[in-house]
Amino acid sequence: GNPMSTSCDVAIVGATGIVGEALLAILEERGFPVGELYLLASARSAGGSQEFKGRHYRIEELGGFDFSRAQIAFFAVPGAVSREHVPRAVAAGCVAIDCSAAFRYEPDVPLVIPEVNPQAVAAYRERRIIASPDPATIQMLVALKPLYDAVGIGRIEVCIGEAVSGRGKAAIEELAGQTATLLNGQSIEPQIFPRQIAFNCLPRIDDLLDNGYTENEMEVVWATRRILADDLIQVNPTAFLMPVFFGFCTVLHVETSRPLDAAGARRLLEKAPGVVVMDGRKPGEYPTPIGAVGTDSVYVGRLRQDISRARGLNMWVVADNARKGSAKNAVQIGEILVKDYL
């Protein structure tokens, strides 16, 4: 049906979080056909209100909410909360679009990036759940899909610089608080992160697995294979934490299956949906996290041929992890659902 003719009752779970707030903004900016809107959060945040299209909505407590009142529920909460409440939403007849890692590894739950594998949405009928991938994978694959389609990709080396907002509001407060305290000549005591994050970089973001990689690094490997439906693609990831509030940076070294030079890659990327190439010769003609904040594009710069191997391309990719890397991807999934399936 026409996406604008039918309206759809929407619940946002985690409405007061970083991604929840971005979801509200993006639903409004993109003219998503919202009928009734339900904003849900923990008991702590319930009772407040948030604005949508000039109207104020009360924030209700998630625990008591009857999900049969909504057709689509966006989940922007930690995995443990999704694991508890997504099944409840689905049992009540909702389709759940989950931004957490709770269901990303389940084979009967589609893992979708609309610019890359929109056809996978169809499999939502199995469980009525669709998972949105992690922000690092989203920005990487939006940039690589046009190259993958044109010449194939055998191997990706990726180094991911993560902003602290990927770890929630408390992580933002930690970076801000440490920065202010240190600039005032006082000493700090880390709370959220094991070491000082202000003016520093941490080379490991979450728990180590047996192979010495972290969970968020391995997630990029698994998600890439699954989203591209390619079990042969090799991915070698390193993720580190930057003293930056918003915007993930990825350094990509890609080995294509067939030859493609940097000029050819640039032409493909300039036509790609959701991608902006910013790659001039003058100082500052490249994307940075600050430049990406509040926008919904994936920015590509430093495009060049790998001087150490044949069929190698290098690039620098930046996107706002809360918007493009989470909320916008979820809303785009919702748009496909409304237009083609609901």
KOLDO-491770 format. One record per residue (C-alpha): x negated, y, z negated. Coordinates in steps of 0.1 Angstrom, whole numbers, plus 5000, padded with zeros to 4 digits. Layout:
<pts>
> u / v / w
> X / Y / Z
...
</pts>
This chain:
<pts>
> u / v / w
> 5000 / 5000 / 5000
> 4991 / 5037 / 5001
> 4969 / 5043 / 4970
> 4986 / 5076 / 4963
> 5023 / 5065 / 4967
> 5022 / 5040 / 4938
> 5012 / 5051 / 4904
> 4996 / 5028 / 4879
> 4997 / 5028 / 4841
> 4962 / 5029 / 4828
> 4945 / 5022 / 4794
> 4910 / 5034 / 4786
> 4894 / 5014 / 4759
> 4865 / 5033 / 4743
> 4880 / 5066 / 4754
> 4857 / 5086 / 4730
> 4824 / 5071 / 4741
> 4800 / 5083 / 4767
> 4814 / 5061 / 4795
> 4850 / 5066 / 4783
> 4847 / 5103 / 4786
> 4832 / 5099 / 4821
> 4860 / 5076 / 4831
> 4886 / 5103 / 4822
> 4868 / 5130 / 4842
> 4863 / 5108 / 4873
> 4899 / 5095 / 4873
> 4910 / 5131 / 4874
> 4884 / 5143 / 4900
> 4892 / 5115 / 4924
> 4930 / 5118 / 4921
> 4934 / 5082 / 4908
> 4972 / 5075 / 4908
> 4976 / 5075 / 4870
> 5012 / 5071 / 4857
> 5011 / 5066 / 4820
> 4977 / 5070 / 4803
> 4967 / 5053 / 4770
> 4935 / 5063 / 4753
> 4923 / 5037 / 4729
> 4894 / 5037 / 4704
> 4884 / 5022 / 4670
> 4902 / 5032 / 4639
> 4874 / 5057 / 4632
> 4882 / 5078 / 4663
> 4920 / 5072 / 4665
> 4942 / 5102 / 4658
> 4921 / 5127 / 4678
> 4931 / 5138 / 4713
> 4916 / 5142 / 4747
> 4927 / 5162 / 4778
> 4936 / 5147 / 4812
> 4950 / 5169 / 4840
> 4958 / 5197 / 4815
> 4977 / 5175 / 4791
> 4966 / 5163 / 4757
> 4968 / 5126 / 4749
> 4966 / 5112 / 4714
> 4939 / 5086 / 4709
> 4955 / 5054 / 4696
> 4940 / 5025 / 4677
> 4928 / 4997 / 4699
> 4937 / 4969 / 4674
> 4974 / 4977 / 4675
> 4979 / 4985 / 4712
> 5003 / 4965 / 4733
> 4986 / 4960 / 4766
> 5018 / 4951 / 4784
> 5023 / 4988 / 4787
> 4994 / 4992 / 4812
> 4986 / 4976 / 4846
> 4949 / 4984 / 4845
> 4927 / 4986 / 4814
> 4892 / 5001 / 4817
> 4869 / 4987 / 4790
> 4840 / 5011 / 4781
> 4830 / 4995 / 4748
> 4802 / 4972 / 4735
> 4803 / 4935 / 4747
> 4816 / 4922 / 4713
> 4846 / 4945 / 4715
> 4854 / 4935 / 4751
> 4851 / 4898 / 4742
> 4877 / 4903 / 4715
> 4902 / 4926 / 4734
> 4899 / 4918 / 4771
> 4916 / 4884 / 4766
> 4944 / 4902 / 4748
> 4948 / 4927 / 4777
> 4948 / 4899 / 4803
> 4973 / 4878 / 4784
> 4997 / 4908 / 4784
> 4995 / 4910 / 4822
> 4968 / 4937 / 4825
> 4939 / 4936 / 4849
> 4907 / 4944 / 4829
> 4878 / 4962 / 4845
> 4849 / 4958 / 4820
> 4818 / 4979 / 4819
> 4801 / 4958 / 4792
> 4780 / 4926 / 4797
> 4806 / 4904 / 4780
> 4819 / 4887 / 4812
> 4792 / 4895 / 4837
> 4778 / 4859 / 4837
> 4810 / 4840 / 4840
> 4813 / 4825 / 4875
> 4850 / 4830 / 4878
> 4848 / 4867 / 4870
> 4838 / 4888 / 4900
> 4808 / 4912 / 4895
> 4814 / 4941 / 4919
> 4797 / 4972 / 4933
> 4822 / 4986 / 4958
> 4795 / 4998 / 4983
> 4779 / 4964 / 4982
> 4804 / 4936 / 4977
> 4840 / 4950 / 4977
> 4854 / 4917 / 4991
> 4846 / 4901 / 4957
> 4874 / 4920 / 4941
> 4899 / 4894 / 4955
> 4886 / 4868 / 4931
> 4900 / 4888 / 4901
> 4932 / 4867 / 4903
> 4915 / 4838 / 4887
> 4910 / 4855 / 4853
> 4924 / 4890 / 4859
> 4890 / 4904 / 4848
> 4865 / 4923 / 4870
> 4830 / 4930 / 4856
> 4811 / 4962 / 4865
> 4773 / 4956 / 4866
> 4747 / 4973 / 4845
> 4737 / 5008 / 4857
> 4701 / 4998 / 4868
> 4715 / 4971 / 4892
> 4742 / 4995 / 4905
> 4718 / 5022 / 4916
> 4693 / 4998 / 4929
> 4717 / 4978 / 4951
> 4736 / 5009 / 4964
> 4702 / 5021 / 4977
> 4691 / 4986 / 4990
> 4723 / 4973 / 5006
> 4718 / 4992 / 5039
> 4682 / 4979 / 5042
> 4693 / 4944 / 5032
> 4720 / 4943 / 5059
> 4696 / 4956 / 5085
> 4664 / 4936 / 5080
> 4669 / 4913 / 5050
> 4650 / 4916 / 5017
> 4629 / 4888 / 5003
> 4615 / 4904 / 4972
> 4620 / 4934 / 4949
> 4596 / 4947 / 4924
> 4615 / 4971 / 4902
> 4605 / 4993 / 4873
> 4634 / 5009 / 4855
> 4631 / 5040 / 4833
> 4663 / 5041 / 4812
> 4678 / 5072 / 4796
> 4688 / 5068 / 4759
> 4725 / 5073 / 4767
> 4725 / 5037 / 4780
> 4724 / 5028 / 4743
> 4754 / 5049 / 4732
> 4760 / 5082 / 4713
> 4739 / 5073 / 4683
> 4708 / 5069 / 4706
> 4715 / 5104 / 4720
> 4716 / 5118 / 4685
> 4684 / 5100 / 4676
> 4665 / 5116 / 4706
> 4679 / 5150 / 4699
> 4673 / 5148 / 4661
> 4638 / 5136 / 4664
> 4629 / 5162 / 4690
> 4642 / 5191 / 4668
> 4626 / 5177 / 4637
> 4592 / 5172 / 4653
> 4593 / 5207 / 4669
> 4599 / 5220 / 4634
> 4567 / 5203 / 4623
> 4584 / 5177 / 4601
> 4580 / 5140 / 4603
> 4606 / 5115 / 4615
> 4619 / 5080 / 4605
> 4632 / 5060 / 4635
> 4667 / 5045 / 4630
> 4681 / 5032 / 4662
> 4648 / 5025 / 4680
> 4619 / 5007 / 4665
> 4595 / 5035 / 4673
> 4596 / 5072 / 4679
> 4614 / 5080 / 4711
> 4610 / 5118 / 4713
> 4579 / 5127 / 4735
> 4573 / 5089 / 4739
> 4581 / 5059 / 4761
> 4590 / 5025 / 4748
> 4580 / 4995 / 4770
> 4607 / 4972 / 4758
> 4644 / 4980 / 4755
> 4661 / 4950 / 4739
> 4656 / 4914 / 4728
> 4629 / 4893 / 4744
> 4639 / 4860 / 4760
> 4616 / 4829 / 4760
> 4600 / 4840 / 4793
> 4588 / 4873 / 4778
> 4613 / 4894 / 4798
> 4641 / 4912 / 4780
> 4678 / 4905 / 4785
> 4684 / 4938 / 4804
> 4655 / 4929 / 4827
> 4668 / 4894 / 4834
> 4703 / 4909 / 4840
> 4689 / 4927 / 4870
> 4676 / 4894 / 4884
> 4708 / 4875 / 4879
> 4731 / 4903 / 4890
> 4712 / 4910 / 4922
> 4714 / 4874 / 4933
> 4750 / 4872 / 4925
> 4762 / 4905 / 4941
> 4742 / 4899 / 4973
> 4752 / 4862 / 4972
> 4715 / 4854 / 4978
> 4699 / 4829 / 4955
> 4665 / 4831 / 4973
> 4659 / 4868 / 4967
> 4630 / 4873 / 4942
> 4632 / 4901 / 4917
> 4604 / 4912 / 4893
> 4617 / 4937 / 4868
> 4603 / 4959 / 4840
> 4625 / 4982 / 4820
> 4613 / 5009 / 4796
> 4630 / 5037 / 4776
> 4623 / 5073 / 4784
> 4629 / 5103 / 4762
> 4657 / 5115 / 4786
> 4694 / 5118 / 4777
> 4710 / 5108 / 4810
> 4698 / 5094 / 4843
> 4681 / 5061 / 4851
> 4650 / 5062 / 4873
> 4640 / 5032 / 4893
> 4607 / 5027 / 4911
> 4613 / 5001 / 4939
> 4587 / 4981 / 4958
> 4606 / 4961 / 4984
> 4595 / 4934 / 5008
> 4618 / 4932 / 5038
> 4623 / 4900 / 5058
> 4618 / 4917 / 5092
> 4597 / 4948 / 5098
> 4612 / 4982 / 5090
> 4591 / 5014 / 5087
> 4598 / 5043 / 5063
> 4614 / 5064 / 5091
> 4638 / 5036 / 5099
> 4646 / 5031 / 5063
> 4653 / 5068 / 5059
> 4677 / 5068 / 5089
> 4697 / 5038 / 5074
> 4698 / 5055 / 5039
> 4710 / 5089 / 5053
> 4741 / 5071 / 5067
> 4747 / 5050 / 5036
> 4779 / 5056 / 5015
> 4771 / 5070 / 4981
> 4734 / 5077 / 4989
> 4717 / 5110 / 4991
> 4681 / 5111 / 5005
> 4660 / 5139 / 4989
> 4626 / 5134 / 5002
> 4609 / 5166 / 5014
> 4572 / 5175 / 5015
> 4574 / 5207 / 4994
> 4569 / 5206 / 4956
> 4601 / 5196 / 4938
> 4618 / 5181 / 4969
> 4627 / 5149 / 4951
> 4654 / 5137 / 4928
> 4651 / 5138 / 4890
> 4674 / 5126 / 4861
> 4684 / 5162 / 4853
> 4694 / 5168 / 4889
> 4715 / 5137 / 4890
> 4734 / 5144 / 4857
> 4771 / 5150 / 4862
> 4771 / 5137 / 4898
> 4782 / 5105 / 4915
> 4755 / 5098 / 4940
> 4725 / 5076 / 4941
> 4695 / 5097 / 4951
> 4665 / 5083 / 4970
> 4631 / 5100 / 4973
> 4594 / 5091 / 4977
> 4602 / 5068 / 5007
> 4570 / 5054 / 5021
> 4554 / 5023 / 5035
> 4535 / 5000 / 5012
> 4498 / 5003 / 5020
> 4490 / 4970 / 5003
> 4512 / 4947 / 5023
> 4530 / 4943 / 5056
> 4568 / 4947 / 5055
> 4567 / 4967 / 5022
> 4587 / 4998 / 5014
> 4585 / 5020 / 4983
> 4611 / 5043 / 4970
> 4622 / 5062 / 4939
> 4659 / 5060 / 4930
> 4678 / 5081 / 4905
> 4715 / 5082 / 4893
> 4735 / 5093 / 4863
> 4739 / 5060 / 4844
> 4772 / 5071 / 4826
> 4789 / 5083 / 4858
> 4777 / 5065 / 4890
> 4761 / 5037 / 4869
> 4792 / 5029 / 4849
> 4824 / 5050 / 4851
> 4825 / 5058 / 4888
> 4818 / 5021 / 4897
> 4847 / 5010 / 4875
> 4870 / 5036 / 4890
> 4860 / 5026 / 4926
> 4869 / 4990 / 4916
> 4903 / 5003 / 4903
> 4909 / 5021 / 4936
> 4903 / 4989 / 4956
> 4927 / 4970 / 4932
> 4954 / 4996 / 4936
> 4951 / 4999 / 4974
> 4947 / 4963 / 4983
> 4960 / 4940 / 4955
> 4984 / 4955 / 4930
</pts>
